[in-house]
Amino acid sequence: PASGMAQTAKAAADQLCTSYLRGMTEGFYVMGLLSPGARLCLPKTDPITIADARREFLDYLVENPDAADHAAGLAVIIGILKAHPCD
């Protein structure tokens, strides 16, 4: 949230972000279960936490600032996938 936002607005924005990231990361795992042939290399024994997803998303935005002008979901997906490449 922007630094000038009221504390309640910041809390609401943080909760919205957390819920969005939870949905995205859970969606990845569901997609992996439903599409066993999909090339997803996410951790299987220690799932990605919301804090991990947030960090991976923000790291991606730092490295690719133009991504902030595109769909948030796409930036989240790419950030998480880049943090967990297939070897």
Buried (B, 14 or more C-beta within 10 A) or exposed (E): BEEEEEEEEBEEEEEEBBEBBEEBBEEBBEEBEEEEEEEBEBEEEEEBEBEBBBBBBEEBBEEBEEBEEEEBEEBBBBBBBEBBEEE
